[in-house]
Amino acid sequence: MENEEPKVPRMMHPAWKKPAHRLGRRAALEVACGGALALFTSAACGTTAGVSPAPPKPVPLRSASGPARRVELYSWFDLPKDDPRSRELSGIAWDEAHRTLWGVQDATANVVPIIPDRDFRRWSLGTSIELRTNFPLDLEGIVVLKDGFIVASEKGPRVLEVDRQGKLRKDIALPEHFANARENKSLESLTMDPAGTYLFTTSEASLRCDGEVATAKLGARLRILRIARADGQYEEHAYTTDPLPHASGDYGVADLAAVSADDLLVLERGWTHGAGNTARVYRVKLTDAATSCLALPSLGADAPTLAKELVIDLATLPAQGLPAAKQQQQTALLDNFEGMAVGPRLPDGRASLILISDDNGRSDQFARILVLALG
């Protein structure tokens, strides 16, 4: 995002198809996604075409039959600045089988294992895996497979499957219109549903064919893409980000995290000079047929977009005990959060959501891990 080199889109395959601080111990073994986020309700507050409203108040999370749930800051940890593996970490994914958080670096084509201690009080960095390709990459998203990874590159844009040694297996085709992504505003996200049936991604800002980037009055209009892993079939839904929180700046979608095959968390992230970062997590359900947009050549103002509910605005979380921000920020907790993943169950039974900030290789930013407790 900030102070990054321009990233030039590459034409994709013409494959149109229809459709710490206080970290608790890991509790019972679960594949992180499915059971952990059954806590989310199905209610949503609408956001449709046109002007996006001011960010709503968070809706309390509820279990299927239990009391209202809250989102709390469970822990934070800053990775060492003098370690090159901490630099420019973007997308992340939790690997329950190996009890490891995998991250990708956007400046170097590396997959980095980030390993918690037994009590989740500290994180250490394992041996990086370098992706071996004959084309440039700018990694921004990652999905964990049993024997490899799927990664999203902003350069291209591309979605690639690789093995655990970093060797390319295949290039996953995208709809042609993703070749219209703006420089440095292309694929910034990647996630997979708990069953491993679908991949999800979207661009950071609107594709050129779909309108302008976010302004202080209007949010950006994006296409959330769902790819069936079995046959490569596509489905798209239109989504509108919040407007810029200030008169100027940069704002878009930084990552996605799948709760189920049609239920997503969306990390919206922004930066404004002199004001700092914004980071908000929303939830959407891809069940509204009216928001389907694969067949649309452009997303006009009359195209319906997904309803979304605010899960948490990171600016509202307590920041006691954190070091002072190195830039102007609303709170000491905020930084350039670009990665988000559904994490393991916490010792008290609550679900977790993990976020990581990309330090852009700068001395005035943190490579920070947040663990949020849901419940």
Residue, then its C-alpha position, 0 to 999 in steps of 0.5 A: m500500500e504505502n510507499e510500495e513500488p507500482k505493480v503492473p497487471r498482466m493479462m490473465h488466461p481468457a477463461w470465461k466460465k459461468p457459474a506478548h503479551r497475553l496469548g492463551r493456550r490452544a484448546a481442543l484440536e479443531v480445523a480452525c474455520g468451521g466450528a470456530l466461526a459458528l459464533f457468527t450470526s446471520a443478520a446483516c445491515g444493508t449496504t447497497a449501491g450508491v453512497s456508502p454510509a458512515p461505518p455502523k456500530p459493531v453488531p454483537l456476535r451471537s452463537a446459534s443459541g447463546p448470548a451476545r458475543r463480543v470481539e476483544l483484543y486477546s493479545w498482540f506481538d511485534l515481530p523483530k524488526d532486524d529479521p528480514r522474515s518480518r518484513e512486508l508480511s501480507g496475507i496469512a493463513w492458519d495451519e491447525a495440523h502444524r500449529t503454524l501461521w503461514g505468511v507471504q512477503d510481498a517484496t520477496a516471493n517467500v512463504v514464512p512460517i510464524i510459530p506460536d509458543r505453547d501459550f501463544r505468548r510469543w511468536s517465532l519465525g521458521t525457515s522461509i520457503e522461496l517460490r521458484t518461478n520464472f516470472p515476477l511475483d508480489l505475494e499478497g494472499i495465501v491458502v494452506l493445503k495439506d501438501g502445499f499452498i495457493v498464493a495470490s500475486e498482485k503482479g499479473p495478477r495471478v493465483l498459483e498453486v505450489d508445493r511445500q518446496g516452493k515449486l509451481r504446480k499450476d496457474i489458476a485461471l481468473p476472469e479476463h476482467f481482472a486484467n483491468a486491475r489498477e497498478n498496486k491495487s490488484l489482488e490483495s487477498l486469498t482465502m478458502d472455505p473450511a471444506g476446501t471447495y472454494l477459493f475467494t479473492t478480490s482486488e484492493a480497489s475497483l477494476r478500471c472497468d468498474g469505476e473509481v477508487a474510494t473517495a470521501k463520498l463514495g466507496a469503491r465497487l469491487r468483485i468478490l470472486r469465488i472459484a470452485r476448486a473442482d472445475g474452476q467455475y466462477e461466481e462473482h458478487a459486487y461489494t462496496t467498501d466504505p468511503l475514505p474516512h478522511a478528505s484524502g488518502d487510500y482505502g480498499v480491501a486488504d484480505l478475506a477470511a472464509v467462514s463457510a462456502d458463502d460466508l466471508l469476513v472482509l478486512e477493509r484497510g486505509w491510510t491517510h497522511g497525518a491521520g494514519n491507518t484505518a482497519r475494519v472487519y466486515r462480514v458478508k454472505l454471498t447468498d443474494a442473487a441480485t448481487s451476482c455480477l460475473a456477466l456484467p461488463s462494468l459495475g454501474a451505480d445501479a448494480p446492487t452490492l452485498a449487504k455487510e455488517l461491521v464485526i470490529d473497527l480496530a480503532t475501538l480496541p484498547a491499546q494499553g501497554l502497546p509501544a507508542a505509534k511510530q507514525q500519527q495514528q488514532t491509537a497505538l494499536l493501529d498499523n498497516f494491517e493487511g493479513m487476516a485469518v481464522g485462527p484456532r479455538l482459545p483456551d476459554g473456548r472462544a474462536s479467534l481471528i488473527l491479523i498481521s500488519d505489513d511494515n512496508g520495510r519501513s522503520d516507522q511501522f510495526a510487523r504486528i500480530l493481533v489475536l482477537a477473541l470472538g465471544 
